[in-house]
Structure formats: C-alpha cells, structure tokens
Amino acid sequence: MKKQRRFWINDMEALTYIMFILIIIGTINICSASLITAYTDFENPYYFLTRHLISILVGLVAFAASSRFNYKRLSHPNWQMGLIAITILSLAAVLLFGITVNGSRRWLPLGFMQFQPSELAKIVTIIISSSYLGRCLDKKLPITIDPRKNIVFIVCLVIAGFVEAQPDMGTAMIILGIPIALYFIAGLDKKWMGIICGVGAILLAFLATFQSYRLDRLKSYWDPWSRAQDDGYQIVQSILAIGSGEFSGMGLGHGFSKYSYLPESHTDFAFAVLCQEMGFIGALVMFFLLIAMAFYFIKIALHTKDNFGKMLVCGIMLLIVGQAAANMAMVVGLLPVIGFPLPFISYGGTSLILNMTSMGLVLSVNRHNKTTQTNSTNNTTYIKK
C-alpha cells in the first residue's frame, strides 16, 4: 500500500515547524518594518534586525534546553518559590531602576540587551497556576480562588499589580487573565465564576478610566476617524495600511506606513505592515498557521495524562495563540490599543526568547507523557491484551 506523505511525523515536530515558519515571517517583517526607524534613530538600518537575530540565537538555546528539561520539576515548591522570587524582585527593580519609554517603565538595562520582566511574569503565573490546578485535579479537590485555600491566585494578583504600576495594563490583563481562564477550564465553582466576572468588570472599568490617556484611547476606539489627528491616529493609520495591501500586497519592502506614518510599526503594529506588504494572502497564511498551532496544542493537551502538564499546555496555548488573536483584533480596530505584541512577529527580544522557551516546555510535556497513539507515518501501534 502506498504510504501517505505528511509534512511532519508527530505533534511535536508540527509545532516546531510552525514556530520556525512564524519566526522566519517575523524576521522578514521586522527587517522591512524597522529599516526607516532604525536609520533615523541609530543611523543603522539593520539595528533592530541585528538584535532580533541575536534574540533568535538565544531563543534557540532556550528552546532546546526547555524541550529537554523535565517540566515536572517546575511543580516542586522550591522551583516555584525561586521563580516567584526572581519575578517579583525583577519587577520591583524595574520600578526603581528601569528604563522609561513613552511614559512606561518596563525594561531593565543589562548592557548587551534590555530585559522585560513582565514577559517572564506571564510564563511564571501560568506555571504556578497550572501546578495548583494540576494538584486539585489529581486529588479531586474543589477548585477555588478563596485566599484562605489558594495563595497562588493571590501571588498572581500581586505580580499583576507590579506590572500595572509600570504602567502596563495590557500585560497585567494577560498575567491575570490567563490563570483565570485556566481556572475556568479546570472547573472553577460557579459561585467563584460569578464573583470573578463581577469584580473583574468593576476593576477593569476603574483601571480603564483611572488615567486620562486610557479614557482617551477608549474614546478613539469607538470612533477613531473623528480623532484621526489625535488619539485615533495610530489605529487609523493601521487600518489604512491594512486596506492598502489589498489582496496580494504592495510587495516586501514597498509598504509606505513604516515611513513614520504608523507608530510602533515593527512592534505592536507589525501585523499592519505585514498586511500592507503581503496583502490578504499574507494575513490568511498567518491565520492558518495560528489555527494549526492551536490545533496541535489541543492535541498534545488531550494526549497528556499528567494534569499539571495538561494545564501547562493550555496556558501556553492561551499565551501564544490568544495573545496573537488579541493583537490582530487590536490592529484592525476590534479592540482598543492596549499594547499586545504579536508572538514571533513583533520585535521584542525578551518576548521572543520566552515564547520559544514556552514552546520548548510544551515539547517537554509531550515527551514526558507516554501515550498510545497512532504513528503518523502509517505505523500503527497495537496494544496486546
């Protein structure tokens, strides 16, 4: 019988290929989107590209190391206390010694690079929440956010509070939102679901209107065209860039938005440049890759016997695919401008390295959970009874 040809032999290989395809697309996009800004600010058109390539090399090392690391060690209290301590101390250091850009203090200078602790906070809160939920599911304990029984949720609140103080509401929402989503997935009691939704809505409304610039962003979100020369400028330029790409795009390097028309064209709004230069076809490729990535995340989670590993994979899926969906929605105007980066596509060394590390952890979960599966290369596994 003729063998059926496949692109990859297993779920781990599929995720790895998709990740590298996204990194290649992101590198090309960053090269094009950052040329003008890099030359204007640093007199070197390849300033951002060079640093991005260095981040890829560091990320490859981190990816290889985490994929071979036994993720189950992360559930040990000593590991978790260490991760929490490093995260909180680095976030505190940012508030004291961090670099301020556009009114926010988010980066620590490390000489050769700038480190963004809030990116570390994302994966740490996922790890500690997944560990707690995994223990509850293993022992069939009720899942709650009652502070008398669940200190983990309080730790996530504290970490999110440090990030909000930078201020960085978008990242704080991710840091707290993903653990909450994991609690829902694991089967949080309906009473606590109602409490979270009610308190969360009030807190979100307060934080969104607490500072005047956030209220201005909400006003520009509802009607950006009426504020096109003010608070709505960025989203209007983003929509114009996407629309001008039409079906096949203007061609790599030929987009005009990066000529100081679209702020943050190589970071939070990198997707707009991609659509302008690669068109609807490029956007469709991105959607397909992210849907495929989510599919293989879910497959690995379903085949994972260990509940900690299962929740960890779900959390990382929400981190990467969920953040990508939020970024795209923001760039096209479906969400307010709140600063979600597009994983593997937006420029940002810390984000890229930690996203690649997270992908390695997913591979570690798959590697350390032996399940009986049908081999993708037409070799069938038979269980002797």
Beta strands, then each sheet from edge to edge (+ up, - down):
strand 1: 99-101
strand 2: 104-109
strand 3: 114-115
sheet 1: 1+ 2- 3+
end
